[in-house]
């Protein structure tokens, strides 16, 4: 069955870094558009960054220059390198897979990122 398993979240001080990973299985990872979303308490889930099957990337304005999305199709894994973290980056981060061809989409269970001193 389809699985998206996020890891790498945790508690970090402002200005620090974290690297999130999303291990995918059960579908053709390389052909899916992969994205990171986040949801803070009391707020809507929002797109953070996405990467196409051809590795074109797109970022939300609030993370441009600080976060980098990447993918390793050989390992079926999606990454999010987060630098210069701010308290407002605190949220649950979710991995998402979307197929333009089939319109199938899948979500991971999320990983908590807390930025606090």
C-alpha positions as CSV (number, residue, x, y, z in Angstrom):
1,X,0.0,0.0,0.0
2,X,1.0,3.6,-0.3
3,X,3.1,5.0,2.5
4,X,4.7,8.4,3.1
5,X,6.7,8.5,6.3
6,X,8.2,11.8,7.4
7,X,11.1,12.1,9.8
8,X,13.6,14.6,11.0
9,X,11.3,17.0,13.0
10,X,12.1,18.2,16.5
11,X,12.9,21.1,18.7
12,X,15.4,23.7,17.4
13,X,16.5,27.2,18.5
14,X,15.8,30.2,16.3
15,X,18.4,30.4,13.6
16,X,19.0,26.7,13.7
17,X,18.6,24.1,11.0
18,X,16.7,20.8,10.4
19,X,16.5,18.4,7.6
20,X,13.1,16.6,7.0
21,X,12.9,13.4,5.1
22,X,9.9,11.7,3.5
23,X,10.3,8.0,2.6
24,X,7.8,6.9,0.0
25,X,6.6,3.5,-1.1
26,X,3.7,1.8,-2.9
27,X,3.7,4.1,-5.9
28,X,6.0,5.3,-8.7
29,X,7.7,8.0,-6.8
30,X,9.7,9.4,-9.7
31,X,6.6,10.3,-11.7
32,X,4.8,12.2,-8.8
33,X,5.0,15.9,-7.9
34,X,6.2,16.0,-4.3
35,X,5.5,18.8,-1.9
36,X,5.9,19.8,1.7
37,X,3.0,21.5,3.5
38,X,2.7,22.7,7.0
39,X,0.0,23.4,9.5
40,X,0.4,25.5,12.6
41,X,-2.2,25.3,15.5
42,X,-5.4,27.2,14.6
43,X,-4.2,27.8,11.0
44,X,-4.9,26.3,7.6
45,X,-2.5,23.9,6.0
46,X,-0.2,25.8,3.6
47,X,2.1,24.9,0.8
48,X,5.8,25.3,1.8
49,X,7.6,23.9,-1.3
50,X,7.1,21.6,-4.2
51,X,9.3,19.7,-6.7
52,X,8.1,18.3,-10.0
53,X,9.0,14.9,-11.5
54,X,11.6,16.8,-13.5
55,X,13.0,18.5,-10.4
56,X,11.6,22.0,-11.0
57,X,11.1,23.6,-7.7
58,X,8.6,26.1,-6.3
59,X,8.7,27.9,-2.9
60,X,6.3,29.9,-0.8
61,X,7.6,33.4,-0.3
62,X,7.9,33.0,3.4
63,X,10.6,30.3,3.0
64,X,12.5,31.5,-0.1
65,X,16.2,31.6,0.5
66,X,15.9,29.6,3.7
67,X,14.5,26.2,2.7
68,X,15.5,23.8,0.0
69,X,13.4,21.0,-1.4
70,X,15.1,18.1,-3.1
71,X,14.3,14.5,-4.1
72,X,16.3,11.3,-4.6
73,X,14.4,9.1,-7.0
74,X,16.8,6.2,-6.5
75,X,15.9,6.2,-2.8
76,X,12.2,7.2,-3.2
77,X,12.9,10.0,-0.7
78,X,11.9,13.6,-0.5
79,X,13.9,16.1,1.6
80,X,13.4,19.6,3.0
81,X,16.5,21.4,4.3
82,X,15.4,24.2,6.6
83,X,17.9,26.8,7.6
84,X,17.6,30.1,9.5
85,X,14.5,28.8,11.3
86,X,12.1,31.2,12.9
87,X,9.5,30.7,15.7
88,X,6.8,31.2,13.1
89,X,8.1,28.1,11.2
90,X,6.7,26.0,14.1
91,X,4.1,23.6,12.7
92,X,3.4,20.0,11.7
93,X,5.1,19.4,8.4
94,X,3.4,17.0,5.9
95,X,4.7,15.3,2.8
96,X,2.4,15.2,-0.2
97,X,2.5,13.2,-3.4
98,X,0.4,14.2,-6.4
99,X,0.1,12.7,-9.9
100,X,-0.9,15.1,-12.6
101,X,-1.8,12.1,-14.8
102,X,-4.1,10.2,-12.5
103,X,-4.9,13.0,-10.0
104,X,-4.1,10.6,-7.2
105,X,-2.7,12.3,-4.1
106,X,-1.3,11.0,-0.8
107,X,-0.4,12.4,2.5
108,X,2.1,11.4,5.2
109,X,1.3,11.5,8.9
110,X,3.3,14.6,9.6
111,X,6.3,15.5,11.7
112,X,6.4,18.2,14.3
113,X,8.9,21.1,14.0
114,X,9.2,23.5,17.0
115,X,11.4,26.5,16.8
116,X,11.9,28.0,20.3
117,X,14.5,29.2,22.6
